[in-house]
Amino acid sequence: MGEQPIFSTRAHIFQIDPTTKKNWLATSKQAVTVSYFFDSTRNVYRIISLEGSKAIINSTITPNMTFTKTSQKFGQWADSRANTVYGLGFSSESQLSKFAEKFAEFKEAARLAKEKSHEKMELTSTPSQESTSGARQSPLPPDSVNGTEDERVTVDTPQPPEPPRPEPPHNALTFSHSSSSIGKHLEAELAALKGNNAKLTAALLESTANVKQWKQQLAAYQEEADRLHKRVTELECVSGQSTAVKSEKTQLNRTIEELEASLKAKEDELECLKAEMQSANQFQSQRDSLAQKLQAVERRNEALEAQLGELEQRVEGQQRERELFRQSLRSLLQLLDGKIFELNELRDALAKLLECS
């Protein structure tokens, strides 16, 4: 069957900064698909995520891995083979919990598969040749003979230690950084909407002025049409069916038709202007909603900065307490050294007394 996906979700992907080992670096521009894959031929579970043709995550799950929830929507795990720490930001707490449950489930499955592989190797392995002194050499470790390719790498080459998990202040910095990036994105969208709104406002003002002018023209056309209708009626009443009256009537009717066509065209233009006004109102509502979101993000940033300040104060207080504790230990050690020296002198004196007696 080969390697098949068994669970997928979407998340923002981060990696620990390789230089500082503290700050997070975003490796995906937006939320991407993160999937668990199972290779039935090698009995291996992997976490894989692709952005286009680029593999952002390619992490093999081993029994010694641990997935840690650092907040309600953020989790991380260390991959010693890739010498990095991966972080995932989810849109909801339920998605994070589901991903963590699957991680624990597949980690346990990987552990059981490794144990079964070891047991099978121990049953099928044969004793090695005995040495000249009669002592039998110890068999090679099962991992060096059997198991997956990833497991052989673990046995043959020493792996670097797992990078340290970021401390709570740095996690707070991570959320502040992500919130600030969202805020910058919203500010860019808000600026673009402001520009579009300014253009639409100018067009709306111009259209409003044209509408007023067209309304005046329509009123004049309607008055002229009413006057012409009255004139036609008067002419018909006065002159009857004379040729001159007929020709004037025909001309007046033609003029009325032209005026009605012009009136219809103006009404169509008014409908278009109303549609533009509705779209302008929609843009205005979108701008207001984005402004509210931006304010909410700014308030969240302020709250996170306050939490960061409190955490830094706590760390400084703990450091001061540790320094005081160390000073107390040093003074206690000095006191113990003095007591030990006095006891040694007393012992020597007692030994001399025993020798003299």
TORVOTI-314153 format. One record per residue: residue in one letter; z, x, y of N, C-alpha, C, O in turn. Coordinates in steps of 0.02 Angstrom, whole numbers, padded with zeros to 5 digits, always signed. Example, Ala and Ser with C-alpha at 12.3 -4.5 7.8 and 13.67 -1.06 7.14 Angstrom:
<vokols>
A+00390+00660-00284+00390+00615-00225+00390+00660-00165+00423+00712-00166;S+00354+00642-00112+00357+00684-00053+00394+00645+00002+00402+00670+00057;
</vokols>
This chain:
<vokols>
M+00000+00041-00061+00000+00000+00000+00000+00043+00063-00027+00022+00115;G+00031+00106+00061+00034+00148+00120+00089+00127+00167+00139+00096+00147;E+00079+00143+00231+00130+00129+00282+00114+00062+00316+00059+00052+00340;Q+00164+00017+00317+00154-00050+00344+00209-00066+00396+00266-00045+00386;P+00192-00102+00451+00244-00124+00498+00287-00179+00468+00261-00225+00437;I+00353-00175+00478+00398-00226+00451+00438-00262+00504+00468-00314+00491;F+00439-00235+00565+00474-00269+00620+00448-00240+00686+00439-00179+00691;S+00436-00283+00737+00410-00261+00801+00446-00298+00857+00467-00355+00849;T+00453-00263+00913+00482-00293+00974+00451-00257+01033+00411-00211+01025;R+00470-00276+01094+00444-00244+01154+00503-00217+01196+00555-00250+01202;A+00493-00158+01225+00547-00126+01264+00517-00072+01308+00461-00048+01296;H+00555-00054+01360+00539+00004+01402+00567+00066+01367+00624+00065+01345;I+00528+00120+01363+00546+00179+01325+00565+00236+01373+00531+00248+01423;F+00621+00270+01357+00644+00327+01396+00659+00385+01348+00671+00374+01288;Q+00658+00447+01375+00679+00506+01338+00726+00546+01382+00720+00545+01444;I+00772+00581+01350+00820+00622+01388+00783+00680+01420+00737+00708+01390;D+00803+00699+01480+00773+00756+01514+00787+00820+01474+00846+00836+01463;P+00735+00857+01451+00747+00915+01409+00782+00972+01445+00811+01016+01413;T+00780+00972+01512+00812+01027+01549+00886+01013+01562+00929+01057+01551;T+00901+00952+01586+00971+00937+01603+01009+00906+01545+01071+00910+01543;K+00973+00874+01497+01005+00837+01442+01051+00781+01465+01096+00760+01429;K+01040+00757+01527+01084+00705+01554+01044+00646+01581+01060+00589+01567;N+00992+00660+01620+00954+00605+01652+00900+00579+01605+00877+00615+01561;W+00880+00516+01616+00827+00484+01577+00760+00491+01613+00757+00487+01674;L+00707+00501+01573+00639+00503+01599+00599+00446+01567+00598+00440+01506;A+00567+00404+01608+00528+00348+01582+00463+00375+01551+00426+00412+01584;T+00450+00357+01488+00390+00379+01454+00338+00324+01447+00282+00336+01425;S+00355+00262+01467+00307+00207+01466+00306+00175+01535+00358+00166+01566;K+00246+00158+01558+00239+00127+01624+00264+00056+01625+00283+00030+01678;Q+00264+00023+01567+00286-00046+01562+00314-00057+01492+00315-00011+01451;A+00337-00117+01479+00363-00133+01413+00307-00129+01361+00254-00159+01370;V+00319-00091+01307+00269-00082+01254+00298-00104+01187+00358-00117+01182;T+00256-00107+01137+00277-00128+01070+00310-00070+01034+00282-00015+01030;V+00370-00083+01007+00406-00034+00966+00414-00065+00896+00439-00120+00889;S+00391-00028+00844+00388-00057+00777+00423-00011+00726+00423+00050+00732;Y+00453-00044+00676+00478-00009+00617+00422-00009+00565+00392-00061+00551;F+00409+00050+00536+00359+00056+00483+00392+00081+00419+00440+00120+00422;F+00366+00058+00362+00392+00080+00297+00334+00109+00257+00283+00077+00246;D+00344+00172+00235+00295+00206+00193+00318+00200+00120+00365+00234+00099;S+00284+00156+00082+00306+00143+00013+00292+00202-00033+00326+00211-00084;T+00243+00243-00016+00227+00301-00059+00281+00355-00053+00298+00387-00103;R+00306+00367+00007+00358+00417+00017+00428+00387+00024+00477+00424+00027;N+00432+00320+00026+00496+00285+00033+00532+00307+00097+00591+00326+00095;V+00495+00304+00153+00520+00328+00218+00512+00273+00269+00463+00237+00270;Y+00564+00266+00313+00562+00219+00370+00551+00259+00434+00582+00312+00444;R+00507+00233+00477+00494+00267+00541+00493+00216+00598+00477+00157+00588;I+00509+00241+00658+00503+00202+00720+00443+00230+00758+00442+00289+00774;I+00394+00187+00771+00332+00209+00802+00316+00164+00861+00324+00103+00857;S+00293+00195+00917+00270+00157+00975+00210+00193+01005+00211+00254+01013;L+00159+00154+01020+00097+00182+01048+00084+00150+01116+00095+00091+01126;E+00060+00192+01163+00036+00168+01228-00037+00190+01233-00051+00247+01251;G-00083+00144+01219-00152+00164+01212-00162+00202+01147-00147+00176+01093;S-00187+00263+01152-00195+00307+01093-00140+00359+01089-00142+00402+01045;K-00091+00356+01134-00038+00407+01137+00024+00380+01100+00046+00324+01112;A+00052+00422+01056+00113+00404+01020+00173+00424+01063+00186+00483+01073;I+00209+00374+01089+00268+00387+01129+00329+00401+01085+00369+00445+01100;I+00335+00364+01030+00390+00373+00983+00360+00382+00913+00317+00343+00892;N+00384+00434+00878+00368+00444+00807+00430+00475+00775+00433+00535+00765;S+00478+00432+00759+00544+00455+00737+00557+00429+00666+00554+00369+00654;T+00571+00475+00620+00589+00458+00551+00664+00443+00547+00704+00484+00569;I+00682+00386+00518+00752+00366+00513+00785+00405+00455+00760+00404+00399;T+00840+00438+00470+00878+00475+00419+00949+00446+00415+00971+00413+00462;P+00985+00458+00359+01052+00429+00352+01102+00452+00403+01152+00418+00415;N+01091+00510+00435+01140+00535+00483+01125+00512+00555+01160+00533+00601;M+01075+00471+00565+01060+00445+00632+01106+00387+00650+01131+00352+00606;T+01118+00378+00714+01159+00323+00739+01127+00293+00801+01109+00328+00847;F+01120+00226+00801+01095+00190+00859+01154+00164+00899+01196+00127+00873;T+01158+00183+00963+01215+00167+01005+01194+00121+01062+01145+00135+01097;K+01232+00066+01071+01221+00021+01128+01261+00047+01187+01323+00048+01184;T+01227+00068+01240+01262+00093+01299+01271+00040+01353+01308+00050+01400;S+01237-00017+01346+01246-00073+01392+01222-00136+01356+01206-00134+01296;Q+01220-00191+01392+01200-00254+01361+01125-00256+01344+01105-00295+01301;K+01084-00214+01377+01012-00216+01365+00983-00146+01352+00922-00138+01353;F+01026-00097+01340+01002-00029+01331+01035+00003+01271+01095-00003+01261;G+00994+00038+01230+01020+00073+01171+00984+00139+01163+00930+00150+01191;Q+01014+00185+01124+00986+00251+01116+01003+00279+01047+01051+00258+01015;W+00962+00328+01025+00977+00365+00964+00949+00435+00971+00900+00446+01008;A+00980+00483+00936+00959+00553+00939+00917+00570+00878+00935+00553+00821;D+00861+00605+00890+00817+00629+00836+00819+00705+00839+00787+00735+00881;S+00856+00735+00792+00864+00808+00792+00799+00843+00774+00788+00900+00794;R+00755+00809+00736+00692+00841+00718+00646+00846+00778+00610+00896+00785;A+00646+00796+00820+00606+00798+00881+00644+00832+00938+00616+00842+00992;N+00708+00849+00926+00750+00882+00976+00752+00841+01041+00742+00869+01096;T+00764+00776+01036+00767+00733+01095+00810+00673+01080+00830+00661+01023;V+00825+00635+01132+00861+00572+01127+00816+00517+01155+00792+00522+01212;Y+00803+00465+01115+00762+00409+01137+00807+00354+01165+00861+00341+01139;G+00783+00320+01218+00817+00263+01246+00770+00204+01252+00711+00212+01269;L+00795+00144+01238+00755+00083+01242+00789+00033+01287+00848+00018+01278;G+00752+00006+01336+00777-00046+01380+00744-00112+01363+00683-00119+01369;F+00785-00162+01342+00759-00227+01321+00767-00278+01377+00805-00268+01424;S+00730-00332+01371+00733-00385+01421+00792-00433+01409+00809-00471+01454;S+00822-00430+01349+00878-00475+01335+00926-00440+01286+00907-00393+01251;E+00988-00464+01285+01038-00436+01240+01022-00453+01168+01038-00413+01123;S+00992-00510+01155+00976-00530+01086+00924-00483+01055+00929-00465+00996;Q+00874-00462+01095+00825-00414+01069+00858-00348+01051+00842-00318+01000;L+00904-00325+01094+00940-00262+01079+00981-00269+01014+00980-00224+00973;S+01016-00325+01006+01057-00335+00946+01013-00337+00883+01031-00309+00832;K+00955-00371+00889+00911-00375+00830+00885-00305+00812+00882-00288+00753;F+00866-00265+00863+00841-00198+00849+00896-00155+00817+00882-00116+00771;A+00958-00161+00842+01013-00122+00814+01027-00143+00742+01041-00100+00700;E+01024-00208+00727+01034-00230+00658+00981-00202+00611+00997-00180+00556;K+00918-00203+00634+00865-00176+00592+00874-00101+00583+00861-00074+00529;F+00897-00066+00635+00908+00006+00630+00961+00021+00576+00952+00065+00534;A+01017-00016+00578+01070-00006+00528+01045-00023+00458+01061+00012+00410;E+01005-00077+00453+00980-00098+00387+00934-00044+00357+00940-00027+00299;F+00887-00019+00398+00840+00030+00372+00872+00098+00363+00851+00137+00320;K+00923+00113+00403+00960+00176+00392+00996+00174+00324+00994+00224+00288;E+01027+00117+00307+01059+00111+00242+01008+00114+00186+01020+00145+00134;A+00949+00083+00196+00897+00086+00145+00873+00158+00136+00859+00179+00080;A+00868+00196+00191+00847+00266+00185+00899+00306+00147+00883+00350+00108;R+00963+00291+00159+01017+00327+00124+01014+00312+00049+01020+00358+00008;L+01005+00248+00031+01002+00230-00040+00940+00262-00073+00944+00284-00130;A+00884+00263-00037+00824+00294-00065+00833+00368-00076+00810+00396-00126;K+00868+00401-00030+00881+00473-00038+00927+00486-00098+00916+00532-00136;E+00979+00444-00105+01024+00452-00162+00988+00441-00229+00998+00478-00277;K+00945+00389-00231+00907+00377-00292+00861+00435-00308+00853+00454-00366;S+00832+00464-00256+00788+00522-00267+00827+00581-00294+00802+00616-00338;H+00889+00591-00269+00931+00646-00294+00950+00634-00367+00948+00680-00408;E+00970+00572-00383+00990+00556-00452+00931+00566-00500+00940+00592-00556;K+00873+00544-00480+00814+00552-00523+00799+00626-00533+00779+00646-00588;M+00807+00666-00480+00792+00738-00487+00843+00772-00532+00825+00816-00571;E+00906+00751-00528+00958+00781-00570+00946+00764-00644+00960+00804-00688;L+00921+00702-00658+00908+00683-00727+00848+00720-00756+00847+00737-00815;T+00797+00732-00715+00736+00763-00739+00736+00838-00735+00693+00871-00765;S+00784+00868-00698+00785+00941-00691+00808+00973-00756+00848+00943-00793;T+00783+01033-00771+00801+01071-00832+00841+01131-00813+00834+01157-00757;P+00884+01156-00858+00925+01215-00842+00880+01275-00831+00829+01283-00864;S+00899+01317-00784+00862+01379-00770+00880+01432-00821+00927+01423-00859;Q+00844+01486-00822+00855+01540-00871+00921+01574-00857+00943+01580-00800;E+00953+01596-00912+01017+01630-00906+01006+01702-00886+00954+01732-00903;S+01054+01731-00851+01050+01801-00830+01070+01846-00888+01091+01820-00940;T+01064+01913-00880+01080+01962-00932+01154+01962-00949+01172+01980-01005;S+01197+01944-00903+01269+01941-00915+01290+01878-00950+01349+01870-00965;G+01242+01831-00962+01258+01769-00997+01274+01712-00950+01281+01655-00973;A+01281+01725-00886+01297+01672-00839+01234+01636-00820+01184+01668-00805;R+01235+01569-00822+01176+01529-00806+01170+01519-00731+01219+01504-00698;Q+01109+01529-00704+01099+01521-00632+01104+01447-00613+01086+01403-00652;S+01127+01434-00555+01134+01365-00531+01065+01337-00515+01023+01373-00489;P+01054+01273-00531+00988+01242-00516+00976+01236-00442+01023+01235-00402;L+00912+01233-00424+00894+01225-00354+00915+01157-00329+00918+01110-00369;P+00930+01150-00264+00948+01084-00237+00890+01036-00245+00832+01055-00236;P+00906+00972-00263+00852+00923-00272+00808+00916-00212+00748+00904-00219;D+00836+00923-00151+00797+00913-00091+00743+00965-00084+00691+00953-00053;S+00756+01026-00112+00706+01079-00106+00650+01071-00155+00598+01104-00147;V+00658+01027-00207+00606+01017-00256+00572+00951-00247+00511+00946-00251;N+00612+00899-00235+00583+00833-00232+00599+00803-00163+00626+00837-00120;G+00582+00739-00154+00598+00704-00091+00538+00704-00046+00484+00729-00064;T+00547+00676+00015+00493+00669+00062+00481+00734+00099+00522+00780+00097;E+00425+00736+00132+00408+00795+00171+00457+00807+00226+00473+00864+00242;D+00482+00753+00257+00531+00760+00311+00596+00788+00285+00628+00827+00319;E+00617+00767+00222+00679+00792+00194+00673+00866+00177+00722+00902+00183;R+00614+00889+00154+00606+00960+00140+00613+01001+00203+00639+01057+00202;V+00589+00975+00259+00598+01011+00322+00671+01018+00339+00692+01069+00366;T+00710+00966+00324+00781+00969+00339+00816+01022+00298+00861+01055+00323;V+00796+01033+00235+00829+01081+00192+00807+01152+00208+00848+01198+00210;D+00740+01162+00219+00714+01229+00224+00730+01262+00291+00745+01321+00294;T+00727+01223+00345+00735+01253+00412+00795+01222+00446+00804+01161+00443;P+00836+01262+00478+00893+01234+00514+00870+01196+00575+00826+01219+00612;Q+00899+01139+00585+00879+01096+00640+00925+01108+00700+00984+01123+00691;P+00899+01100+00761+00942+01108+00820+00991+01051+00825+00977+00997+00799;P+01047+01061+00855+01097+01008+00860+01072+00952+00903+01030+00961+00947;E+01100+00893+00891+01081+00835+00929+01100+00842+01001+01155+00867+01016;P+01056+00821+01048+01074+00825+01118+01133+00780+01133+01140+00727+01102;P+01176+00800+01179+01234+00758+01195+01213+00694+01227+01165+00691+01265;R+01251+00641+01210+01238+00576+01240+01259+00576+01313+01310+00605+01329;P+01220+00545+01357+01239+00544+01427+01307+00511+01437+01324+00462+01404;E+01347+00540+01483+01412+00512+01500+01402+00447+01538+01348+00435+01564;P+01453+00404+01544+01446+00340+01579+01419+00346+01649+01379+00303+01669;P+01438+00398+01689+01410+00402+01757+01335+00411+01755+01299+00383+01796;H+01310+00450+01705+01238+00460+01702+01203+00397+01679+01148+00382+01701;N+01235+00358+01635+01207+00293+01617+01201+00249+01678+01151+00214+01688;A+01253+00251+01719+01251+00212+01781+01193+00235+01824+01159+00195+01855;L+01183+00303+01827+01126+00329+01864+01061+00304+01835+01013+00290+01872;T+01058+00299+01769+00997+00275+01736+00981+00204+01759+00924+00189+01777;F+01031+00160+01757+01018+00091+01778+01002+00088+01852+00960+00048+01874;S+01036+00130+01892+01021+00131+01963+00949+00154+01975+00914+00127+02018;H+00928+00206+01935+00860+00231+01942+00809+00178+01924+00760+00167+01959;S+00822+00143+01866+00775+00091+01845+00774+00034+01895+00721+00007+01911;S+00833+00016+01922+00835-00038+01972+00799-00017+02036+00763-00058+02066;S+00807+00047+02056+00772+00070+02116+00698+00071+02106+00660+00055+02152;S+00674+00090+02045+00602+00089+02031+00576+00018+02034+00521+00006+02061;I+00615-00031+02007+00594-00102+02011+00592-00123+02084+00547-00159+02105;G+00643-00101+02123+00645-00119+02194+00585-00091+02231+00556-00126+02274;K+00565-00028+02215+00507+00001+02248+00444-00038+02231+00401-00049+02273;H+00439-00058+02166+00380-00097+02145+00378-00163+02182+00324-00185+02205;L+00435-00196+02189+00437-00260+02225+00422-00250+02299+00389-00292+02329;E+00446-00193+02328+00430-00180+02398+00355-00170+02408+00327-00194+02457;A+00323-00135+02360+00250-00126+02366+00214-00193+02362+00168-00206+02401;E+00235-00235+02314+00205-00301+02309+00218-00343+02372+00174-00379+02395;L+00279-00336+02399+00296-00374+02459+00254-00350+02518+00232-00391+02558;A+00243-00284+02524+00202-00258+02578+00130-00284+02572+00098-00302+02622;A+00103-00284+02509+00035-00309+02500+00031-00383+02518-00018-00405+02549;L+00082-00422+02497+00082-00493+02514+00089-00505+02589+00060-00551+02617;K+00128-00461+02622+00135-00467+02695+00067-00456+02728+00048-00492+02775;G+00029-00405+02704-00037-00392+02732-00083-00452+02722-00117-00474+02768;N-00083-00477+02659-00125-00536+02645-00103-00596+02686-00145-00635+02710;N-00037-00604+02695-00011-00661+02733-00032-00656+02806-00048-00706+02838;A-00032-00592+02833-00052-00584+02903-00126-00603+02912-00145-00637+02960;K-00168-00581+02863-00239-00598+02867-00248-00674+02862-00286-00703+02900;L-00212-00705+02814-00219-00778+02806-00193-00815+02867-00219-00867+02886;T-00139-00788+02897-00112-00820+02957-00163-00819+03014-00172-00868+03050;A-00196-00760+03022-00247-00755+03075-00304-00804+03061-00328-00839+03106;A-00326-00805+02996-00380-00851+02978-00359-00924+02988-00399-00966+03009;L-00295-00938+02973-00269-01006+02981-00267-01027+03054-00285-01083+03071;L-00245-00980+03097-00244-00996+03169-00315-01009+03195-00326-01056+03233;E-00361-00965+03173-00431-00976+03194-00458-01042+03168-00492-01079+03203;S-00441-01056+03104-00465-01120+03075-00434-01179+03110-00467-01230+03121;T-00369-01173+03128-00336-01228+03164-00370-01241+03231-00380-01299+03251;A-00388-01186+03266-00423-01195+03330-00491-01228+03319-00511-01273+03357;N-00526-01206+03265-00591-01237+03251-00582-01311+03231-00623-01353+03249;V-00528-01326+03194-00516-01395+03174-00506-01440+03236-00532-01495+03240;K-00467-01414+03283-00456-01454+03345-00523-01466+03381-00536-01521+03404;Q-00564-01412+03384-00628-01420+03418-00673-01469+03381-00707-01511+03411;W-00672-01463+03313-00714-01509+03274-00689-01581+03278-00729-01628+03278;K-00623-01589+03282-00597-01657+03290-00620-01688+03356-00639-01746+03359;Q-00619-01646+03408-00644-01672+03473-00718-01690+03468-00739-01741+03494;Q-00758-01645+03435-00829-01661+03427-00840-01724+03386-00883-01765+03401;L-00799-01731+03332-00805-01791+03291-00790-01855+03331-00823-01906+03325;A-00736-01849+03371-00719-01907+03413-00777-01923+03461-00793-01982+03473;A-00807-01869+03489-00864-01882+03535-00923-01912+03499-00956-01957+03524;Y-00936-01885+03436-00991-01913+03396-00978-01986+03379-01024-02027+03383;Q-00917-02002+03361-00902-02071+03344-00910-02117+03405-00937-02172+03400;E-00887-02093+03462-00897-02133+03523-00971-02143+03539-00994-02197+03558;E-01009-02088+03529-01082-02093+03542-01114-02140+03492-01159-02179+03510;A-01092-02138+03428-01120-02183+03378-01104-02256+03394-01147-02299+03389;D-01042-02268+03414-01023-02337+03434-01064-02361+03494-01087-02418+03497;R-01072-02315+03541-01112-02334+03601-01184-02349+03582-01214-02396+03609;L-01212-02308+03536-01281-02320+03516-01289-02385+03477-01337-02421+03485;H-01238-02399+03433-01241-02462+03396-01240-02522+03445-01277-02570+03438;K-01196-02515+03494-01194-02569+03544-01260-02574+03582-01285-02629+03597;R-01289-02516+03597-01353-02516+03634-01408-02547+03592-01450-02585+03617;V-01408-02532+03528-01459-02562+03483-01451-02637+03480-01500-02675+03483;T-01388-02658+03474-01376-02731+03471-01399-02765+03536-01430-02818+03534;E-01384-02733+03592-01406-02761+03657-01482-02764+03662-01510-02814+03685;L-01515-02710+03641-01587-02709+03645-01619-02762+03600-01668-02795+03619;E-01590-02769+03538-01616-02820+03494-01608-02889+03523-01652-02931+03517;C-01551-02900+03554-01539-02966+03584-01585-02978+03645-01609-03034+03655;V-01596-02926+03684-01634-02935+03746-01708-02938+03732-01742-02985+03755;S-01735-02891+03697-01808-02884+03692-01837-02909+03627-01898-02909+03618;G-01793-02932+03581-01820-02960+03519-01851-02907+03475-01820-02856+03460;Q-01914-02920+03455-01948-02878+03407-02004-02837+03438-02055-02823+03406;S-01994-02818+03501-02047-02780+03534-02054-02711+03503-02007-02685+03472;T-02111-02682+03511-02126-02617+03481-02083-02562+03510-02060-02518+03475;A-02072-02566+03575-02031-02515+03608-01960-02515+03581-01929-02463+03570;V-01935-02577+03572-01867-02582+03547-01862-02555+03476-01813-02522+03457;K-01914-02572+03435-01913-02548+03366-01913-02471+03363-01875-02441+03325;S-01957-02441+03404-01960-02368+03403-01894-02338+03427-01870-02289+03398;E-01866-02367+03479-01801-02341+03503-01746-02351+03451-01702-02309+03441;K-01751-02410+03416-01702-02423+03364-01708-02372+03307-01658-02346+03281;T-01771-02358+03288-01782-02308+03235-01755-02240+03256-01723-02206+03216;Q-01768-02220+03318-01743-02156+03343-01666-02155+03344-01635-02105+03327;L-01638-02212+03366-01565-02215+03369-01535-02212+03299-01484-02179+03288;N-01568-02247+03250-01543-02244+03181-01546-02173+03153-01501-02151+03118;R-01602-02139+03169-01609-02070+03147-01553-02026+03177-01524-01984+03143;T-01540-02038+03240-01486-02000+03273-01419-02015+03241-01377-01970+03232;I-01409-02079+03225-01345-02098+03193-01338-02065+03125-01284-02041+03107;E-01394-02063+03085-01392-02030+03020-01376-01955+03026-01337-01927+02987;E-01406-01923+03076-01392-01852+03087-01319-01841+03105-01286-01794+03082;L-01293-01887+03148-01223-01881+03167-01177-01892+03106-01127-01857+03099;E-01195-01940+03064-01154-01952+03004-01156-01892+02956-01106-01875+02926;A-01216-01861+02949-01221-01801+02906-01179-01744+02934-01145-01709+02897;S-01182-01736+03001-01141-01684+03032-01067-01699+03023-01027-01654+03012;L-01049-01764+03029-00979-01783+03019-00956-01768+02948-00900-01744+02938;K-01000-01781+02898-00982-01766+02829-00972-01691+02818-00926-01670+02783;A-01017-01652+02849-01011-01579+02842-00945-01554+02871-00912-01511+02843;K-00926-01583+02929-00863-01563+02960-00804-01584+02916-00754-01547+02911;E-00810-01642+02885-00755-01663+02841-00749-01616+02780-00693-01601+02759;D-00806-01593+02753-00803-01545+02698-00770-01480+02720-00730-01451+02683;E-00786-01457+02781-00755-01396+02807-00680-01406+02816-00640-01360+02804;L-00660-01467+02837-00588-01481+02844-00553-01478+02776-00497-01453+02771;E-00586-01503+02723-00556-01499+02656-00547-01427+02634-00496-01409+02604;C-00598-01385+02648-00592-01313+02631-00534-01281+02668-00497-01241+02640;L-00528-01299+02733-00473-01271+02772-00405-01293+02746-00357-01254+02746;K-00401-01356+02723-00338-01380+02693-00321-01341+02630-00263-01324+02618;A-00373-01327+02589-00361-01288+02528-00336-01218+02545-00291-01191+02513;E-00367-01187+02598-00344-01120+02619-00273-01123+02645-00234-01076+02632;M-00255-01176+02680-00186-01183+02704-00137-01189+02646-00083-01160+02648;Q-00156-01226+02593-00113-01231+02535-00103-01163+02501-00048-01146+02481;S-00158-01124+02494-00152-01058+02464-00108-01013+02507-00069-00972+02481;A-00115-01020+02574-00073-00980+02618+00001-00998+02610+00044-00955+02611;N+00015-01063+02601+00084-01084+02589+00111-01056+02523+00169-01037+02518;Q+00067-01054+02472+00088-01026+02408+00104-00952+02414+00154-00929+02387;F+00062-00915+02452+00077-00844+02463+00143-00836+02501+00181-00789+02488;Q+00156-00881+02547+00218-00877+02584+00278-00888+02538+00328-00853+02543;S+00272-00937+02493+00328-00949+02446+00337-00890+02399+00394-00871+02384;Q+00281-00859+02376+00287-00800+02334+00320-00743+02372+00362-00707+02344;R+00303-00734+02435+00334-00681+02475+00409-00694+02482+00448-00647+02479;D+00428-00757+02492+00499-00772+02499+00536-00758+02434+00591-00730+02434;S+00505-00777+02376+00539-00764+02312+00545-00689+02299+00597-00667+02274;L+00493-00650+02316+00497-00577+02307+00550-00547+02353+00586-00501+02333;A+00556-00574+02414+00607-00549+02459+00677-00562+02430+00721-00519+02434;Q+00686-00622+02400+00751-00637+02369+00765-00591+02310+00821-00567+02302;K+00713-00578+02269+00721-00531+02213+00739-00462+02238+00782-00428+02209;L+00707-00440+02292+00721-00374+02320+00793-00370+02344+00827-00319+02334;Q+00816-00423+02377+00885-00423+02400+00934-00421+02341+00985-00386+02343;A+00916-00458+02287+00959-00456+02227+00962-00387+02197+01015-00363+02176;V+00903-00353+02194+00901-00285+02167+00942-00237+02211+00977-00194+02186;E+00937-00246+02277+00976-00203+02322+01051-00214+02312+01090-00167+02312;R+01071-00278+02304+01142-00291+02292+01164-00260+02226+01220-00234+02220;R+01120-00264+02176+01138-00234+02111+01143-00158+02117+01187-00127+02087;N+01098-00128+02156+01102-00056+02167+01167-00036+02201+01198+00013+02183;E+01188-00077+02251+01251-00062+02285+01310-00067+02236+01356-00027+02238;A+01308-00119+02193+01362-00126+02144+01363-00068+02096+01416-00042+02079;L+01304-00047+02074+01300+00010+02027+01324+00075+02060+01357+00116+02029;E+01306+00083+02125+01330+00142+02161+01406+00142+02168+01439+00193+02162;A+01434+00082+02180+01507+00077+02183+01538+00094+02116+01589+00130+02114;Q+01509+00069+02061+01535+00085+01995+01529+00160+01982+01574+00190+01952;L+01474+00190+02004+01465+00262+01994+01519+00301+02032+01547+00349+02005;G+01534+00279+02094+01587+00313+02132+01654+00308+02097+01693+00356+02095;E+01669+00248+02070+01732+00240+02034+01735+00285+01973+01787+00315+01959;L+01679+00288+01936+01678+00330+01876+01687+00403+01894+01721+00440+01859;E+01655+00425+01949+01663+00495+01970+01735+00510+01990+01762+00563+01975;Q+01767+00462+02024+01838+00471+02041+01882+00475+01979+01928+00515+01976;R+01865+00433+01928+01904+00437+01866+01895+00505+01832+01944+00534+01807;V+01833+00529+01832+01821+00595+01800+01859+00650+01837+01889+00693+01805;E+01858+00647+01903+01895+00698+01941+01971+00693+01927+02005+00744+01921;G+01996+00631+01923+02067+00623+01908+02084+00650+01839+02135+00683+01830;Q+02041+00637+01790+02053+00664+01723+02051+00739+01723+02090+00771+01688;Q+02005+00769+01761+02002+00841+01765+02066+00870+01796+02091+00921+01774;R+02090+00837+01848+02153+00861+01879+02211+00856+01829+02253+00900+01825;E+02213+00799+01792+02266+00792+01742+02262+00846+01688+02313+00873+01666;R+02200+00861+01667+02193+00914+01617+02217+00981+01644+02249+01020+01609;E+02201+00995+01708+02223+01059+01737+02299+01063+01740+02328+01116+01726;L+02331+01008+01759+02404+01007+01761+02433+01016+01691+02482+01052+01681;F+02401+00984+01642+02425+00991+01573+02418+01063+01550+02462+01090+01516;R+02362+01096+01568+02353+01165+01549+02406+01210+01582+02433+01255+01550;Q+02421+01198+01645+02472+01236+01679+02540+01227+01646+02579+01275+01639;S+02555+01166+01625+02619+01153+01591+02621+01191+01525+02673+01219+01506;L+02564+01191+01489+02562+01228+01426+02572+01302+01437+02606+01335+01398;R+02541+01329+01490+02549+01401+01504+02622+01418+01518+02648+01468+01492;S+02655+01377+01559+02725+01391+01574+02769+01385+01511+02816+01424+01502;L+02752+01336+01468+02790+01329+01406+02779+01388+01360+02826+01411+01327;L+02718+01413+01357+02704+01472+01316+02742+01533+01342+02769+01572+01302;Q+02744+01542+01407+02782+01597+01436+02857+01592+01418+02889+01641+01401;L+02883+01530+01422+02953+01520+01405+02966+01535+01331+03016+01566+01314;L+02919+01514+01288+02925+01527+01216+02922+01602+01202+02958+01628+01160;D+02877+01637+01238+02873+01710+01229+02939+01744+01247+02961+01789+01212;G+02970+01721+01301+03036+01750+01320+03089+01737+01268+03128+01781+01251;K+03090+01675+01242+03140+01659+01191+03129+01700+01127+03176+01724+01096;I+03064+01706+01109+03049+01746+01049+03070+01818+01058+03097+01849+01012;F+03059+01845+01118+03080+01915+01131+03155+01921+01126+03180+01969+01097;E+03193+01873+01154+03266+01875+01149+03289+01870+01077+03336+01904+01057;L+03255+01827+01037+03274+01821+00966+03260+01885+00928+03299+01904+00884;N+03206+01919+00946+03191+01983+00913+03245+02034+00929+03267+02071+00886;E+03266+02036+00993+03319+02083+01012+03384+02066+00975+03418+02111+00951;L+03400+02003+00969+03460+01982+00933+03456+02001+00860+03505+02024+00830;R+03397+01993+00831+03387+02011+00761+03397+02086+00751+03430+02108+00704;D+03369+02126+00797+03377+02199+00791+03450+02218+00797+03474+02263+00762;A+03485+02185+00843+03557+02201+00851+03596+02183+00788+03639+02221+00767;L+03580+02126+00759+03615+02106+00697+03598+02154+00640+03641+02168+00598;A+03536+02178+00638+03516+02225+00586+03554+02291+00593+03576+02321+00544;K+03562+02312+00655+03600+02374+00667+03674+02365+00647+03704+02411+00619;L+03701+02308+00661+03771+02294+00642+03779+02297+00566+03828+02324+00541;L+03730+02268+00531+03734+02268+00458+03729+02340+00432+03763+02358+00384;E+03687+02381+00462+03680+02451+00440+03744+02490+00454+03765+02532+00414;C+03775+02477+00510+03837+02512+00528+03893+02491+00481+03934+02534+00463;S+03897+02429+00462+03951+02406+00418+03939+02430+00347+03979+02415+00302;
</vokols>
